[in-house]
Amino acid sequence: MNDRFLRACRREPVDRTPLWIMRQAGRYLPEYREVRRRHDFLTVCRTPELAAEVTLQPLRRFKMDAAILFSDIMVPLDAFGIPMTFEPGPKIADPIRTRAQVDRLEARPAAEAVPFVADAIRLLRRELDGRTPLIGFCGAPFTIAAYLVQGEGKEGFSAIKRLMYREPATLEALLEKLYVAMADYLRLQIDAGVQAVQIFDSWAGILDEAGYRRFALPGVKHLVDTVRERGVPSIYFLNGAPHLIQAGAGVEPDVLGVCWRESLQQVGARIPQQIALQGNLDPHVLFAGPEVIRDRATAILRSVADRPGHIMNLGHGILPDTPIASVEALIDAVHAFDPAAVAEAPCTT
């Protein structure tokens, strides 16, 4: 089995830095676009055979060290019966903005609400047959709440900020229901066979540290503790929030996923050594030529070469119009990296 990704999560020695890419199964692949030509997004997510097929597509093209289940952070909201469409991002017909709405939310067990997720995972484990580990995921409670309260993806998510200041107890009640449901969802995925879990906190960066510690961090800690109890590694990806890195590391995930806004070297100096790092090439670098891609990727690899536990990734999801050749150039650069070169060339990142 190719277990270098799992070994890196545990900060164990690896023969080379493992690599996977956020949103590696998706719109930049022509074979994915062909599937979407025939099926809408939620149908793909909710059909185990289609979700498994799309998950496997990038592994047929590229030498990735992990697969990640194709789904969406909003899918487990089926447990609450919340009507939702994708146009192309999530749209909530009736945003959750009052205590009465929150009180009416009751989650069914994930095994009952989204059995297709577990079915897709079992299919994938059979298909992968040990060739690469499979990553499951969920959205962090605050990030999911941001969509529920706003009703859609919107820069700044002002609706949840207004609710936070106007009715903090209402927001806390919503977040508690979400982190209980997300914990159940993660247990479903782990029991079905995922070998690591990533928690996506895409919008916690709109909070200051005090707000983050009160509203976002308790739910993340609950999820990290849930994953730890099941014995698989947890990755906490904190996007767009350099000011929250140290607080986020305080929940003690196995791996901290870092966005492109701050260097891994700087982050590594601020968090405990026992936490591995993941990231963090700016996705836009993949629109440059192969030399630039190689140089930028190598600079990141050099910057943390003396720190056990690094997983190469982008600092956010791969962009839809990314050239296939650029992904190949990134993979080549990671595979060619020689840690011995660190002593010969200064870090430029």
Stockholm file with secondary structure:
# STOCKHOLM 1.0

chainA/1-349         MNDRFLRACRREPVDRTPLWIMRQAGRYLPEYREVRRRHDFLTVCRTPELAAEVTLQPLRRFKMDAAILFSDIMVPLDAFGIPMTFEPGPKIADPIRTRAQVDRLEARPAAEAVPFVADAIRLLRRELDGRTPLIGFCGAPFTIAAYLVQGEGKEGFSAIKRLMYREPATLEALLEKLYVAMADYLRLQIDAGVQAVQIFDSWAGILDEAGYRRFALPGVKHLVDTVRERGVPSIYFLNGAPHLIQAGAGVEPDVLGVCWRESLQQVGARIPQQIALQGNLDPHVLFAGPEVIRDRATAILRSVADRPGHIMNLGHGILPDTPIASVEALIDAVHAFDPAAVAEAPCTT
#=GR chainA/1-349 SS CCCHHHHHHTTCCCSSCCBCCTTCSSTTSHHHHHHHHHSCHHHHHHCHHHHHHHHHHHHHHSCCSCEECCCCTTGGGGGGTCCEEESSSEEESSCCCSHHHHHHCCCCCHHHHCHHHHHHHHHHHHHHTTSSCEEEEEECHHHHHHHHHHSBCCTTCHHHHHHHHHCHHHHHHHHHHHHHHHHHHHHHHHHHTCSEEEEEESSGGGSCHHHIIIIIHHHHHHHHHHHHHHTSCEEEEECSCGGGHHHHHTTCCSEEEECTTSCHHHHHHHSCTTSEEECCBCGGGGGSCHHHHHHHHHHHHHHTTTSSCEEBCBSSCCCTTCCHHHHHHHHHHHHHCCGGGGGTSCCCC
#=GC SS_cons         CCCHHHHHHTTCCCSSCCBCCTTCSSTTSHHHHHHHHHSCHHHHHHCHHHHHHHHHHHHHHSCCSCEECCCCTTGGGGGGTCCEEESSSEEESSCCCSHHHHHHCCCCCHHHHCHHHHHHHHHHHHHHTTSSCEEEEEECHHHHHHHHHHSBCCTTCHHHHHHHHHCHHHHHHHHHHHHHHHHHHHHHHHHHTCSEEEEEESSGGGSCHHHIIIIIHHHHHHHHHHHHHHTSCEEEEECSCGGGHHHHHTTCCSEEEECTTSCHHHHHHHSCTTSEEECCBCGGGGGSCHHHHHHHHHHHHHHTTTSSCEEBCBSSCCCTTCCHHHHHHHHHHHHHCCGGGGGTSCCCC
//
